[in-house]
Amino acid sequence: MALRILLTNDDGVDAPGLAVMADIAAQLSDDVWIVAPDGNQSGAGHRFTFGRELTLDERGPRRFAVVGGSPADCVVAGMTHLLGDKPADLVLSGVNAGQNLGDIVNCSGTAGGAREGALQGAIGIAMSQSMDYNSSRQADWENAVHFGARTVEAILAAHAGDDVFYNVNFPFCDTSEVTGLAAVPHQRFSRSPIRHYASDNPGGFFMAIPETPLPLDPEADFEVLRKGNKITVTPMALQMTHQGALARLSSLKLP
């Protein structure tokens, strides 16, 4: 049976990474739908827009923008409305311009789209193309283009109904230097990397990631991507309850 695929992202419906993802999806199925934000929603995480009306803007056959909506809004609109009684088997979110690694995944709109896809019953895969922010603000999409479809196929072949979504990052290197796929845990930082960052305007500031908290686990996504030139694949649990802590709290009582 042919896959029905829903695409979304957090960079906006006109972002070049979404065009890359559409090409990846076209190698896997001819039943591909796009529902993406009308503008940039980077950092939106898994936010939903409650209490404010949203609208759909049809941009072409099976292609829609959600005006003012987040990636999670887009997935819900697609899975529970636009695709009718046949929701997607696979939700692909991205390809994001820039890596989504470690604890940063918690605020990633790209990850949020894939997570909501999995919560809606599909296989959810978030995909990001890493960049060297010190040398360029432009993404080189070659590795996502070259390896994207094969990476999805490998994940689908290994998926066994686990209660997860998948976070994929393509390395920043020449295509000939990519050394394969690596299933890795995400980097748990010693502290949140998000910081207040002062602007040049008096009283103004940004939310930014000025530096990477150390130390870094050599076997986690951050270092395997950067130093190993691997395409990293991280299964992210949807059931977030910590079983060890739950067991320790089993005898919890009010003082």
C-alpha positions in Angstrom: 0.0 0.0 0.0 1.4 3.4 -1.0 2.3 5.8 1.9 0.2 8.9 2.4 2.7 11.5 3.6 2.1 14.9 5.3 4.8 17.5 5.2 5.2 20.5 7.6 8.0 22.6 8.9 8.8 25.6 11.1 10.6 27.8 8.6 7.4 28.6 6.6 5.6 27.2 3.6 8.0 29.0 1.1 11.2 27.9 2.8 13.8 26.1 0.6 14.0 23.2 3.2 10.4 22.4 2.6 11.0 22.1 -1.1 13.9 19.7 -0.3 11.5 17.7 1.9 8.9 17.6 -0.9 11.5 16.1 -3.2 12.4 13.5 -0.6 8.7 12.6 -0.1 8.2 12.4 -3.9 10.8 9.5 -4.0 8.7 7.6 -1.4 5.1 8.3 -2.6 2.9 10.1 -5.0 0.3 10.9 -2.3 2.0 13.8 -0.6 0.3 16.7 1.2 1.9 19.9 2.5 0.4 21.9 5.4 2.9 24.4 6.8 2.9 27.8 8.6 2.6 30.9 6.4 5.7 32.3 8.0 8.7 31.5 10.2 7.8 29.6 13.4 11.3 28.7 14.6 11.4 28.0 18.3 7.6 27.4 18.5 8.1 23.9 19.9 4.8 22.0 20.3 2.8 25.2 20.8 -0.9 25.2 19.8 -2.9 28.3 18.9 -5.8 28.2 21.3 -8.4 31.0 21.5 -7.4 32.7 18.2 -9.0 31.9 14.9 -6.7 30.4 12.2 -7.3 30.2 8.5 -6.1 28.0 5.6 -4.6 29.5 2.5 -4.6 27.0 -0.4 -1.3 27.5 -2.3 -1.8 24.7 -4.9 -2.9 21.1 -5.2 -2.5 19.4 -1.8 -0.5 22.4 -0.6 -1.8 24.7 2.2 -0.5 27.4 4.5 -2.0 27.9 8.0 -2.0 31.7 8.5 -0.4 32.4 11.9 -0.3 28.8 12.8 2.5 26.7 14.4 3.8 23.4 13.0 1.7 21.5 15.5 -1.4 23.4 14.4 -0.6 22.5 10.8 -0.3 18.8 11.5 -3.6 18.8 13.3 -5.3 20.7 10.5 -3.9 18.2 8.0 -4.5 15.0 10.0 -7.9 15.7 11.3 -9.4 17.9 8.6 -7.7 18.2 5.2 -6.8 14.5 4.7 -10.4 13.5 5.5 -11.0 9.9 6.6 -7.5 8.8 5.5 -4.9 10.5 7.7 -1.2 10.3 6.8 0.9 7.2 7.5 4.0 9.4 7.7 4.6 12.9 8.9 7.9 14.5 7.8 8.8 17.8 9.4 11.6 20.0 7.9 14.0 20.0 6.4 15.1 22.6 9.0 17.8 25.1 8.1 20.2 24.3 11.0 20.7 21.5 13.4 18.3 20.4 16.1 20.3 18.6 18.7 20.4 17.8 22.4 18.0 19.6 24.7 17.3 22.2 21.9 14.9 19.6 20.5 12.5 20.7 23.3 11.9 24.1 21.7 12.2 23.0 18.1 9.1 23.6 16.0 10.5 21.1 13.5 10.5 18.4 16.3 7.1 19.6 17.4 5.6 18.9 14.0 7.0 15.3 14.0 6.0 14.7 17.6 2.4 15.8 16.9 2.4 13.6 13.8 3.3 10.6 16.0 0.7 11.6 18.6 -1.9 11.6 15.8 -1.0 8.1 14.9 1.5 8.5 12.1 5.2 7.8 12.0 6.8 11.2 12.7 10.2 12.1 11.5 11.9 15.5 12.0 14.8 16.3 9.7 17.4 19.1 9.9 20.4 20.1 7.8 23.2 21.2 10.1 25.1 24.4 9.4 28.3 26.1 10.4 26.9 29.3 11.9 30.3 30.9 12.2 31.0 30.8 8.5 27.6 31.1 6.8 23.9 31.8 7.5 23.0 29.7 4.4 22.3 26.0 4.5 23.9 23.6 2.0 21.1 21.1 1.4 23.2 18.5 -0.5 23.3 15.9 2.2 19.6 16.1 2.9 18.9 15.9 -0.8 21.3 13.0 -1.3 20.5 10.9 1.8 17.0 12.0 2.8 14.8 9.4 1.1 17.2 6.6 2.0 17.3 7.7 5.7 13.5 7.7 5.8 13.4 4.2 4.2 15.9 2.9 6.8 13.8 4.3 9.7 10.6 2.9 8.3 12.2 -0.6 7.9 13.4 -0.5 11.5 10.2 1.0 13.0 8.3 -1.6 15.1 5.4 0.5 16.4 7.5 2.1 19.2 5.9 5.0 21.0 8.4 7.5 19.6 9.1 10.1 16.9 12.5 10.3 15.2 14.9 13.3 15.1 17.3 13.2 12.2 20.2 15.6 11.6 22.4 15.6 8.4 26.0 16.6 8.9 27.7 19.7 7.6 30.4 18.2 5.3 30.8 17.2 1.7 28.5 14.4 0.6 31.5 12.1 0.0 32.5 12.6 3.6 29.2 11.3 5.2 30.1 8.1 7.0 26.6 6.6 7.4 23.7 6.5 9.8 24.1 6.4 13.6 21.3 5.8 16.1 22.3 7.9 19.1 20.8 9.4 22.2 20.2 13.1 22.4 22.7 15.3 24.3 21.4 16.1 27.7 23.2 19.4 28.6 24.4 20.3 32.0 22.1 23.3 31.8 19.7 24.9 29.3 21.6 26.5 26.4 19.0 29.3 26.0 20.1 32.6 27.4 19.2 36.3 27.6 21.3 38.1 25.0 21.4 41.9 25.0 20.8 43.8 21.8 22.3 47.1 20.7 19.0 48.8 21.6 18.7 50.1 25.2 16.5 47.7 27.2 16.2 45.3 24.3 17.3 41.7 24.3 17.1 38.4 22.4 16.6 34.8 23.3 19.8 33.1 22.0 22.1 30.2 22.2 25.5 32.0 22.6 27.5 28.8 23.5 27.2 25.1 23.9 27.1 23.9 27.5 29.9 21.5 28.3 30.8 18.7 28.7 29.5 16.8 25.7 29.0 13.1 25.5 31.1 11.7 22.6 28.4 9.1 21.9 25.4 11.5 21.8 24.0 13.3 18.8 25.9 16.6 19.1 29.4 15.1 18.9 28.6 12.2 16.6 27.1 14.6 14.0 29.9 17.1 14.3 33.0 14.9 14.7 31.8 11.7 13.0 30.1 13.1 10.0 27.2 10.7 10.7 23.6 11.2 9.9 22.2 11.0 13.4 18.9 9.4 14.2 17.4 9.7 17.7 14.2 8.0 18.8 12.4 10.4 21.1 9.9 8.9 23.6 6.3 10.2 23.6 5.7 8.7 27.1 7.7 11.2 29.2 7.1 9.7 32.6 10.4 8.7 34.3 9.7 5.2 35.6 12.5 5.2 38.2 11.2 8.4 39.8 7.6 7.1 39.5 8.6 4.0 41.5 10.4 6.1 44.1 7.3 8.2 44.5 5.0 5.3 44.9 4.8 5.7 48.7 4.5 9.5 48.6 2.4 10.9 51.4 1.4 14.3 52.7 3.5 15.3 55.8 
